[in-house]
C-alpha cells in the first residue's frame, strides 16, 4: 500500500500501459482519476478496478483529449472539485503519429502527434503545478520511451515529441525542485499494445524492414510486461522516491529500486539524463578539444 491516501491522475488510462498503471495504483491504495478520450472504455476500466479499491479510496473518470487545452482545464477542475489535494500526475497518453518518409507524411497528423505527445504533457503538468506548489509536494511521471534516445526514421513525429518530453522533464524538474516536486521521464520497454499493432500493420515499406523485423520479433516474444513499467510508476509516485528528479529511467534495465540509497550521487551527476556525446566520450582525439 505504498500509495495509501494519495490521489493520482493517469492519462491514457483506458487501455495498455495506462490501464495497468491505474490498476497498480489502486492496488497500492491510491485514489485514481482515469483520463482518456473514450468515455465507454473508461467506464469499463472503472468497473474492473472498483473491486480492488482500498477503504476510503475512489475512482473517477474524465473523458478528455490531453491535446486540447479546454479538455485539460476541465480535467483539473474536476480533480479540484472532487479531491482535497493531488499527489501524482502520470502523463501516459500518446500516439505514434504518421509513419513513412517525411516527404510523404500527412503534416496535419504529424502536428497532431506533437500536440498530444508533447503539448498534452506540458499543459497537464502546468495545470497540476498550481496544486503541487500550493502544497509544496508532488510527483510528475512522463512516459517517454525508446523514441527519446534512439533515432526512429519513418516515425519522426513520435521520436521528436518523446525526446522533447525528456528535456521538458529535466528542465521542469530544476524549475520546481525547491518546492519538493519530483519530475521524471520513464521508458517502459517495448510493449505489445495497440500501438505495436499499428506499427506492424503499417508494414516494412513504411517503417523500414529492419525496424519492422525487430518489432515483429519482440511482439512474438511478448514484449516487456506491462507491470514492469507500472511498478516503476508506483515507486516514482511513492515517498520512497522523494528527491529523485530530472531523470530518464528505463523500467526494464535500471536498478531504480536501489536509487534512494544513492540520492546524493544522483543529484550531483548527469547520469540517467539526455546529453551530447563528444568525441572524447568515444576515445576519439580528433573531434573536440
Residue pairs with C-beta under 8 A, 6 or more apart in sequence:
1 28
1 29
1 54
2 28
2 29
2 234
2 235
2 237
2 238
2 239
2 240
3 25
3 28
3 29
3 30
3 87
3 88
3 234
3 237
3 238
4 28
4 29
4 30
4 54
4 57
5 29
5 56
6 29
6 30
6 31
6 87
6 88
6 237
6 238
7 30
7 31
7 32
7 33
7 79
7 83
7 85
7 86
7 87
7 88
8 25
8 30
8 31
8 32
8 33
8 86
8 87
8 88
8 89
8 90
8 237
9 32
9 33
9 35
9 75
9 76
9 79
9 86
9 88
9 89
9 90
9 124
9 128
10 18
10 21
10 22
10 25
10 32
10 33
10 34
10 35
10 90
10 92
11 18
11 35
11 36
11 66
11 90
11 91
11 92
11 93
11 120
11 124
12 18
12 35
12 36
12 66
12 92
12 93
12 94
12 143
13 19
13 21
13 22
13 32
13 34
13 35
13 36
13 42
13 45
13 92
14 34
14 36
14 37
14 38
14 41
14 42
14 44
14 45
15 36
15 41
15 45
15 193
15 194
16 191
16 193
16 194
16 195
16 226
17 92
17 143
17 188
17 191
17 193
17 226
17 229
17 230
18 36
18 90
18 92
18 93
19 45
20 226
20 227
20 229
20 230
21 90
21 92
21 229
21 230
21 233
22 32
22 34
22 45
22 49
23 48
23 49
23 52
23 230
24 227
24 230
24 231
24 233
24 234
25 32
25 88
25 233
25 234
25 237
26 32
26 49
26 52
26 53
26 54
26 57
26 59
27 52
28 234
28 238
29 54
29 57
30 57
30 87
30 88
30 237
31 57
31 58
31 59
31 83
32 49
32 57
32 58
32 59
33 59
33 60
33 61
33 62
33 75
33 78
33 79
33 82
33 83
34 42
34 45
34 46
34 59
34 60
34 61
34 62
35 42
35 61
35 62
35 63
35 64
35 66
35 75
35 93
36 42
36 63
36 64
36 93
37 63
37 64
37 65
38 63
39 61
39 63
42 61
42 62
42 63
43 61
45 61
46 59
46 61
49 59
50 59
53 59
58 82
60 78
60 82
62 74
62 75
62 78
64 71
64 72
64 74
64 75
65 71
65 116
65 120
66 72
66 75
66 91
66 93
66 116
66 120
66 121
66 123
66 124
67 112
67 115
67 116
67 119
67 120
69 123
72 120
72 123
72 124
72 127
73 127
75 124
75 127
76 124
76 127
76 128
76 131
79 86
79 131
80 86
80 131
85 131
85 135
86 128
86 131
86 132
86 138
87 137
87 138
87 139
87 237
88 138
88 139
88 140
88 141
88 237
89 124
89 125
89 128
89 138
89 139
89 140
89 141
90 141
90 143
90 233
90 237
91 120
91 121
91 124
91 125
91 140
91 141
91 142
91 143
91 165
92 143
93 116
93 120
94 116
94 117
94 120
94 143
94 158
94 161
94 162
94 195
95 112
95 113
95 116
95 117
95 158
95 195
96 113
96 155
96 157
96 158
96 195
96 198
96 199
97 109
97 110
97 112
97 113
97 114
97 117
97 155
97 157
97 158
97 161
98 105
98 106
98 109
98 110
98 113
98 157
99 154
99 155
99 199
99 202
99 206
99 207
100 154
100 202
100 206
100 207
101 154
102 156
105 156
105 157
109 157
110 156
110 157
111 157
113 157
113 158
113 161
114 157
114 160
114 161
117 157
117 158
117 161
117 162
117 165
118 161
118 164
118 165
118 168
121 142
121 165
121 168
122 168
125 140
125 142
125 168
125 172
125 183
128 138
128 140
129 138
129 176
129 181
131 138
132 138
132 140
132 176
132 179
132 181
133 176
133 179
133 181
136 179
136 180
136 181
137 179
137 180
137 181
138 176
138 179
138 180
138 181
138 182
139 181
139 182
139 236
139 237
139 241
140 169
140 172
140 181
140 182
140 183
140 184
141 184
141 185
141 186
141 233
141 236
141 237
142 165
142 166
142 168
142 169
142 183
142 184
142 185
142 186
143 185
143 186
143 188
143 229
144 162
144 163
144 165
144 166
144 169
144 185
144 186
144 187
144 248
145 162
145 187
145 188
146 152
146 162
146 187
146 190
147 155
147 158
147 159
147 161
147 162
147 163
148 159
148 162
148 163
148 165
148 166
148 185
148 187
148 248
148 274
149 163
149 187
149 248
149 274
150 159
151 159
152 158
152 159
152 211
153 208
153 211
154 206
154 207
154 208
154 211
155 199
155 207
163 274
165 185
166 185
166 248
166 274
167 274
169 183
169 184
169 185
169 246
169 248
170 183
170 185
170 246
170 248
170 273
170 274
172 183
173 182
173 183
173 184
173 245
173 246
174 246
176 183
177 245
177 246
180 242
181 245
182 236
182 241
182 242
182 243
182 244
182 245
183 245
183 246
184 236
184 244
184 245
184 246
184 247
184 248
184 249
185 247
185 248
185 249
186 229
186 232
186 233
186 236
186 248
186 249
186 250
186 251
187 248
187 249
187 250
187 251
187 252
188 224
188 226
188 228
188 229
188 232
188 251
188 252
189 223
189 224
189 228
189 229
189 250
189 251
189 252
190 196
190 215
190 218
190 223
190 224
191 223
191 224
191 226
191 229
192 218
192 219
192 222
192 223
193 226
196 215
196 218
196 219
196 223
199 207
199 212
199 215
200 212
200 215
200 216
200 219
203 212
204 212
204 213
207 215
224 251
224 252
228 251
228 252
229 251
231 251
232 249
232 251
232 256
235 241
235 256
235 257
236 244
236 249
240 260
241 259
241 260
243 260
243 263
243 267
244 259
244 260
244 263
244 266
245 267
246 273
247 266
247 271
247 272
247 273
248 272
248 273
248 274
249 256
249 272
254 272
259 266
265 271
266 272
278 287
278 288
279 285
279 286
279 287
279 288
280 287
280 288
